[in-house]
Amino acid sequence: MATNYQPDGAVKQSTTWMIVFSIALIVIGVLAVISPVFASAFFTAVMGWLALISGIVMIVQSFVSKPVRGFWLTLIIGILYAISGAYILLNLAAAVAVLTLTFGILFIAEGIFSIIMGITKRAGLRMSWLVVVNGVVTLLLGILVLNRWPVSALWMIGLYFGISLLFTGIALLVAALDVRRNLTA
């Protein structure tokens, strides 16, 4: 069995970033749980703006790099991104419903993979049970999202996304702290 040893400084730096990231996930998760309707609308609007801006950049890029192959493909994809982004921003409620369905499927997949990773890879060392708990919670949230869709899509996406972020942040924080604790032991 080969073990990949990393220098203590690299592990400490990696776990520091993991701790910062996990705390950010916890804070965002709590904010989303407190205001799920706002979180649903905000997240969907951000997705719309990202699609719109990406589309515009792709359209501009297709003309800038016209001599390069793929002009029409880049242009058409850019137009589709821009139209999709504008549609999301102009039809926020419908977009939230579709994103709710998509996240239900995503949460189920994430939950299954987290459970498998926690059991087979022992992610988080001694605290791998928490990765499994995170997977079970995320899997259950995905099932609940699909079960209630589209009736309460406006608040469910924000609430469940917040809960998922909260548990993911806690699991990452505990795993990072456990790695650090083993580093000093």
N, C-alpha and C positions, 0 to 999 in steps of 0.2 A: 504494500500500500504506500503510494507516494504522497508525501505531504508537501504542500507549497508554503514554505516559510517566507514571510515578509519581514523586513526590518521593522523594529518597534516604532520608529518614527513614522513610517508609512502607514502602519496600522492605526497609530494614534491620530494622524491627520485624517485618514479615511473615516474613522469613527467620529471625529469631531464634526465633519461635514454631515455624517449620517445623523448625529444628534441634533444639529441645527435644522436639518431637513425634517426630521421627525417632529420637532417642536413646532415648526411652521405648519405641518400637516395637522397637528393637534389643534392649534389656534384656528386655522381655517375651518376645520371640522366643527369645532364648537360654535363658531359664527354661523355656519350653514345650518346647524341644528336649531339655533336660536331663531333664525329668520329663514325658514325653508322656501317660502314663496319668492322672496328677494333673491336667494341663492339660485333657485331654478332659473329665474328670468336673467339674472346676471350671467350665469354660466352659459346659457344659451346665446345671449347677446355677444359675449366674448367669442364664442364659436362662430357666430355670424360675421363679426368684424374680422376675425382671422381668415375666414374663407374669402371675404370681399377683398381684403388687402392682398392676400396671396394671389388671388385672381388678377388683380390690377398689376402686381409685380410680374406675373407670368406673361401678361399681355405685352407690357413694356419690354420685357426681356426677349420676347419672340421677335419684336421689331429690331431691337438692338443687335441681336445675334442672327439676323436674317440670312447672312451667307452660310451659316452653319446648318446642317441637316436638322430637320425636325421643326421647321418654322410653323407649319400648319398644325401639327400636333400640339405644340406648346401654346399656340394661339387659341385653339379650340378648347383645350383644357383650362386655360386661363379664363376664357369667357364663361365656361361652365362653373368654375369656382366663383367668379364674380357674381354671376346670376344666383348661385346657391346662397352666397353670403347675403346678398340683397334680399332674397326671399326669406331667409331666416330672420333678418332684422325687421322686415315688414310684416311677417306672420309669426310673431314670437310664440303665441299660444300653440299653434300647430307644430312648430319646431320643438317646443318643450315636450309635446306628446310623443313625437318621433324619437327625440333624444331619451325620453323616459324608457321607451321600448328598447332602444339600443343599450342603455345602461343596465337594464334588467338582464339582458343577455351577457353583457360584459361582466357584471357582478357574479353571475353564475360561473362563467369561465374562470374569473380570478379566484373565486372561492375554491373551485375544484383544484386549480393549480397550486394554490397556497396550501391546501390540505396535503396534496401529494408531496410538495416540497418540504413541508414541515415533518412529514413522516419518513420520507425516503432520504432526504439530504440532511436532515437534522439541522436545518437553518436556524441559527440563533443558539447553537450548542445546547447547553442544558435547558435553555428556555424555548426549545423548539415546540413545546406544547402550546405556547402562546401564538406561534405562527399558525398552528392547526386551529386554535380557537378563532383567530382572525379569519381564516379560511371558511370556517363553519358559519360565522356571523355574516360574512360577505355573501356566501352561498344562500343563506336564508333571506337576506335582503333582496337578492336577485329574484328569488322565487316569489317573494311578496310583491315586488315591483310588477312582475309579469302577471301575477294573480289579480291585482287591482287596476291594471292598465285598461283604458285611459281615464277612468273616472276621476282619480285624484292626482293626475300627472303634475299639476302645477306645484303642489307642495311635496309630493313624494320624492321627486328627483333631488331637490335641495336637501330634504331631511335624510334620505338614504345615502346620498353622496357625502353629506356631512358625517354621518355615523361611520361610513366606510373609511373616510379619511381619518377620523378620530381613532378608530381601532388600528388602522394601518400605522399611524403615527406612534401609537402606544407600543405596538409590536416592534417597530423599528427601533424605538428608543430603548426598550428593554433589551433587545438583541445587541445593540451597540454598546450599552452599558455592561452587558455580560461579557462581550469580547474584551472590553477595556479591563474589566475585573480579572479576567483570565490572563491578560497581558502582564499585569502587575504581580500575579500570583507565582 
